[in-house]
Amino acid sequence: MHPAGKEGCWLDAAGGEGDEPSGDCVPVSSWGGVPAAQGINEDPVTGSAHCCLAPFWQRHLDRPEFIAYQASARGGDVRVRVESDRVKPGGQAVTIWRGELVV
């Protein structure tokens, strides 16, 4: 378990057969969120969190690229690739907000 802020937590584990709803095997499974009592729903799929977890799993799995399944009500896969000191997440996404930052 990894702390994810004052009230939240992050759980991850080596995956296995049947981790995905399709029954497929994925090397890493995870869940992240805060208690429902806080009024915040669990995060369905979090690319930024998997970027933090990626270096650990890259060393543990002994390969630079893998797929992680985030278990949640909506669930989903995150493709993760570790390249030197960078982590590149990938997969399907939905844009829910667009903006411009002026510095």
BELJOLIN-V281593 format. One record per helix or strand of 2 or more residues. SS is the DSSP state (helix for helix, strand for strand). FROM is the first residue (numbers start at 1). TO is the last residue. If there is no record, write none. Layout:
ss = (SS | SS)
from = (FROM | FROM)
to = (TO | TO)
//
This chain:
ss = (strand | strand | strand | helix | helix | strand | strand | strand)
from = (2 | 8 | 28 | 36 | 47 | 65 | 76 | 86)
to = (3 | 14 | 34 | 38 | 61 | 70 | 83 | 90)
//
